[in-house]
Amino acid sequence: MSLTAFKRALWVYHLNTGSCNGCDIEILAVLTPRYDAERFGIKLVGSPRHADVLLVTGPVVRQMVARTKRIYEQTPDPKLVMAVGNCGIEGDVFHESYSLAGPIDQIIPVDVYVPGCPPRPEAIIHGVAMAWVKLEKSAKQGVA
Amino acid sequence: MAVGETEKATFTIPVGPIHPALKEPIRLALTVDGEEIVDADVFVGQVHRGIEWLGMNRNNPIQSIYTAERICGICNICHPFSFVMAVEHATGITPPPRADYIRAITAEMERIHSHLLWAGVAAHEIGFDTIFHLAWRVREEIMDLIEYVTGNRVTKAMFQIGGVRRDITEEQFPRIRQSLDYYKSIFDQLKKVFLDDKTIRMRTKNVGILKREDALKLLTCGPSGRASGVPKDVRQDQPYAAYADLDVKAITPDILTGTVVGDVYDRIIVRLLEVKQSIEIIEQCMEKMPPGPLLAQPKIAVLLKTLTKAEGEGIGRAEAPRGEVVHYVRMEAGRETLATWKVRAPTYVNLMSVPTILKGMQIADVPITFASLDPCMSCTNRVVVTDRAVGRKSVMDYERLHQLSIEKTKELQL
């Protein structure tokens, strides 16, 4: 990965679809002084309409299906979806539960997977960086 | 039919997207008279994952420990803690004394991390992001210690029915002491930042008051109840694990200030003092920890067989960072899974206090007042505002609410 990918600030919207808070506190840890993702311009925003990347945690419980789709539609193109945490990727310990509609990639298309329960903050930063490279590529090709 | 009438009857409450600040989906419906809140209601259930059902239909009790750990990513010691205590109660397995001490140490480490996390979030809610970053920087030290002791930052997998899975050895004590000394050295500074700061005092004093009578009536537990002058603490009232040997007293704000107001400020005092108390408990544990085995039954196959044969019911109670957590299990002979598993997390009861503490507050005080209870599922991302006088209804998203809160801080600072 070359540093030319870091041209613009990347805005991230965090969506909790029924997560246990484990990934969510690690995402916050990424932003705070020890890991300080904001120095790369990675910033959490409060609205999906401002976001380049959707960071999705949780196994998508039934109540959140429609909302997850709606938030995905509200995010402007080009956009990328990152699934953070095992339960969003394949259900993890909740995988046979009656109240799950997920994993996330059955609801919305996912571009980057960050496995772990929860992933370490370093892994989340790495995932965002991967998403960034992918976003730059797709923006260049004009697809996205 | 008049417009005002139909609107109120048929209004569907929109649940919005989720705010980035670590919170799980929840919605509040507020009835306001101008700026003043006259009534509030809470709606939960957006993160239902069917964990109890999994414990009763798919997992054996040993597997359920790890599911219990994932009930909440912040309190993932106290849930397996009370779960294993419930199973031990039902089966009559007694953990060895050393395991009891290791359990208490990890539980107190969790309390330190959870309270510091809360302190940061509370500061964020009043728009004081400097303190948010400060608190989270300070919190990384305990996260390092947790990782050093248990092997992971968040989900620790320390618990096993009849003991713990990892030892805390003498060689690890200096490293543990180093972290505890760090917190002791900065404690006065933290106290000054959180209790003497003008902005924090202005935004938290006499805000979100929960009177002692109300706290008793609404069964508010944990630090929120103690801040209202209810000296209830499971560690003190019904000591479990190693707590019977240790010196634990419920902390109420009058220890520091001499009076109990029951406002947000008092909740900050209680949580801050509890961080100090947890440090002292870990130190006591390290002094008193007896040698011995870690597990009552080290062979998992034998343990599983005992659990399958077991019959009976059990209750496990533990003091989580947010209050009392109760796990109830019922076991049937010949059944591999649990027959019944019921979890009662502290936030269930603490949410009942939300309408009481919000009444009479301004809309801009909602984020900090709501967060002051440290609700485990908390996302005031969208709030329905019903203006009683005008009959006007509008939807306020979290950002707008947060903005109002920041504006209020700025106004007060002028």
Boltz contact constraints between the chains, C-beta under 6 A:
constraints:
  - contact:
      token1: [A, 14]
      token2: [B, 20]
      max_distance: 6.0
  - contact:
      token1: [A, 15]
      token2: [B, 18]
      max_distance: 6.0
  - contact:
      token1: [A, 16]
      token2: [B, 18]
      max_distance: 6.0
  - contact:
      token1: [A, 16]
      token2: [B, 24]
      max_distance: 6.0
  - contact:
      token1: [A, 18]
      token2: [B, 47]
      max_distance: 6.0
  - contact:
      token1: [A, 18]
      token2: [B, 49]
      max_distance: 6.0
  - contact:
      token1: [A, 20]
      token2: [B, 70]
      max_distance: 6.0
  - contact:
      token1: [A, 20]
      token2: [B, 72]
      max_distance: 6.0
  - contact:
      token1: [A, 20]
      token2: [B, 73]
      max_distance: 6.0
  - contact:
      token1: [A, 21]
      token2: [B, 72]
      max_distance: 6.0
  - contact:
      token1: [A, 21]
      token2: [B, 73]
      max_distance: 6.0
  - contact:
      token1: [A, 21]
      token2: [B, 74]
      max_distance: 6.0
  - contact:
      token1: [A, 22]
      token2: [B, 73]
      max_distance: 6.0
  - contact:
      token1: [A, 22]
      token2: [B, 154]
      max_distance: 6.0
  - contact:
      token1: [A, 24]
      token2: [B, 22]
      max_distance: 6.0
  - contact:
      token1: [A, 25]
      token2: [B, 22]
      max_distance: 6.0
  - contact:
      token1: [A, 28]
      token2: [B, 22]
      max_distance: 6.0
  - contact:
      token1: [A, 32]
      token2: [B, 133]
      max_distance: 6.0
  - contact:
      token1: [A, 32]
      token2: [B, 136]
      max_distance: 6.0
  - contact:
      token1: [A, 33]
      token2: [B, 133]
      max_distance: 6.0
  - contact:
      token1: [A, 33]
      token2: [B, 137]
      max_distance: 6.0
  - contact:
      token1: [A, 34]
      token2: [B, 140]
      max_distance: 6.0
  - contact:
      token1: [A, 44]
      token2: [B, 20]
      max_distance: 6.0
  - contact:
      token1: [A, 46]
      token2: [B, 399]
      max_distance: 6.0
  - contact:
      token1: [A, 48]
      token2: [B, 17]
      max_distance: 6.0
  - contact:
      token1: [A, 61]
      token2: [B, 48]
      max_distance: 6.0
  - contact:
      token1: [A, 61]
      token2: [B, 49]
      max_distance: 6.0
  - contact:
      token1: [A, 63]
      token2: [B, 46]
      max_distance: 6.0
  - contact:
      token1: [A, 71]
      token2: [B, 17]
      max_distance: 6.0
  - contact:
      token1: [A, 93]
      token2: [B, 67]
      max_distance: 6.0
  - contact:
      token1: [A, 93]
      token2: [B, 70]
      max_distance: 6.0
  - contact:
      token1: [A, 94]
      token2: [B, 49]
      max_distance: 6.0
  - contact:
      token1: [A, 96]
      token2: [B, 58]
      max_distance: 6.0
  - contact:
      token1: [A, 97]
      token2: [B, 49]
      max_distance: 6.0
  - contact:
      token1: [A, 97]
      token2: [B, 50]
      max_distance: 6.0
  - contact:
      token1: [A, 97]
      token2: [B, 54]
      max_distance: 6.0
  - contact:
      token1: [A, 98]
      token2: [B, 50]
      max_distance: 6.0
  - contact:
      token1: [A, 99]
      token2: [B, 48]
      max_distance: 6.0
  - contact:
      token1: [A, 99]
      token2: [B, 49]
      max_distance: 6.0
  - contact:
      token1: [A, 99]
      token2: [B, 50]
      max_distance: 6.0
  - contact:
      token1: [A, 117]
      token2: [B, 155]
      max_distance: 6.0
  - contact:
      token1: [A, 118]
      token2: [B, 154]
      max_distance: 6.0
